[in-house]
Amino acid sequence: MEVGQRLTHHPRLVDESTPTRRARPAGVLGAEVWVKLVDADQPAPTDPAALTFLTMTTKPSSHAANGGKSAVDMLRWINTRGEKGPWSEITTATVAA
């Protein structure tokens, strides 16, 4: 996760087999991004059903969020045939107020 601009959240998409590169894995169209904003003192949800679909993206992009909240993200790659991969690990970042 990368944060920096006020009231925005910047997920960073990487392939776990090449975490220092920002390229998508071979045969992948993009990633589904799912998010939930929670109060900083709330635990992060662990069930993907608790998150809301945000976007399908081919490259990292920022999205507006409520300052002071924690953005909880889960992502999964989608291949060129539309098949969905496994869920990513849960990531949490505090949105700069």
PLY file of the C-alpha trace (Angstrom):
ply
format ascii 1.0
element vertex 97
property float x
property float y
property float z
element edge 96
property int vertex1
property int vertex2
end_header
0.00 0.00 0.00
1.17 3.49 -0.72
-0.34 6.54 0.91
0.59 10.17 0.58
-2.04 12.50 -0.80
-4.69 13.81 1.53
-8.03 11.93 1.40
-6.81 9.37 -1.14
-5.82 5.75 -0.96
-3.33 4.20 -3.38
-3.32 0.38 -3.60
-0.11 -1.00 -5.16
-0.63 -4.08 -7.31
2.22 -6.57 -7.57
2.65 -10.20 -8.45
3.83 -12.06 -5.32
6.39 -13.95 -7.40
7.99 -10.64 -8.51
7.14 -8.15 -5.72
9.69 -5.54 -6.78
8.11 -5.19 -10.25
4.77 -3.52 -10.90
3.95 -5.63 -13.95
0.92 -7.90 -13.98
1.52 -11.65 -14.12
1.55 -13.20 -17.60
-1.95 -13.86 -18.97
-3.64 -11.48 -16.53
-6.03 -8.79 -17.72
-6.18 -6.86 -14.44
-7.34 -7.00 -10.86
-10.62 -6.61 -9.04
-10.25 -4.17 -6.15
-12.58 -4.59 -3.17
-12.55 -2.15 -0.23
-14.21 -1.31 3.05
-13.60 1.81 5.13
-13.62 1.18 8.87
-12.93 3.32 11.89
-9.29 3.14 12.93
-10.19 1.27 16.14
-12.28 -1.40 14.34
-10.76 -4.72 13.29
-10.34 -5.37 9.58
-12.98 -7.70 8.13
-11.63 -11.07 7.02
-14.55 -12.12 4.80
-14.48 -10.78 1.21
-18.29 -10.55 1.38
-17.90 -7.67 3.87
-16.07 -5.57 1.27
-17.55 -3.62 -1.64
-16.40 -3.95 -5.23
-14.60 -0.75 -6.19
-13.18 -1.28 -9.67
-11.52 -3.56 -12.17
-8.12 -2.07 -12.94
-5.20 -2.81 -15.21
-2.83 -0.56 -13.27
-2.80 0.92 -9.77
-5.03 3.93 -9.28
-6.02 6.05 -6.33
-9.50 6.50 -4.96
-11.06 9.03 -2.65
-11.61 7.94 0.92
-12.61 9.38 4.29
-9.67 10.86 6.19
-8.80 9.15 9.45
-10.51 5.91 8.43
-8.72 2.68 7.66
-9.10 1.38 4.10
-9.24 -2.41 4.04
-8.47 -3.90 0.62
-8.59 -7.32 -0.96
-7.72 -7.91 -4.58
-7.74 -10.79 -7.02
-6.28 -11.14 -10.48
-8.58 -11.78 -13.47
-7.08 -13.57 -16.46
-7.84 -12.83 -20.10
-10.58 -15.51 -20.08
-12.37 -13.79 -17.18
-11.34 -16.43 -14.63
-10.79 -15.08 -11.12
-7.73 -16.00 -9.10
-7.50 -16.43 -5.32
-7.97 -13.50 -2.96
-4.95 -11.48 -1.92
-3.99 -11.05 1.67
-5.94 -8.34 3.48
-4.16 -4.99 3.47
-5.05 -2.06 5.68
-3.88 1.53 5.45
-4.95 4.66 7.32
-6.24 7.33 4.96
-4.41 10.62 5.53
-6.78 13.29 6.85
0 1
1 2
2 3
3 4
4 5
5 6
6 7
7 8
8 9
9 10
10 11
11 12
12 13
13 14
14 15
15 16
16 17
17 18
18 19
19 20
20 21
21 22
22 23
23 24
24 25
25 26
26 27
27 28
28 29
29 30
30 31
31 32
32 33
33 34
34 35
35 36
36 37
37 38
38 39
39 40
40 41
41 42
42 43
43 44
44 45
45 46
46 47
47 48
48 49
49 50
50 51
51 52
52 53
53 54
54 55
55 56
56 57
57 58
58 59
59 60
60 61
61 62
62 63
63 64
64 65
65 66
66 67
67 68
68 69
69 70
70 71
71 72
72 73
73 74
74 75
75 76
76 77
77 78
78 79
79 80
80 81
81 82
82 83
83 84
84 85
85 86
86 87
87 88
88 89
89 90
90 91
91 92
92 93
93 94
94 95
95 96
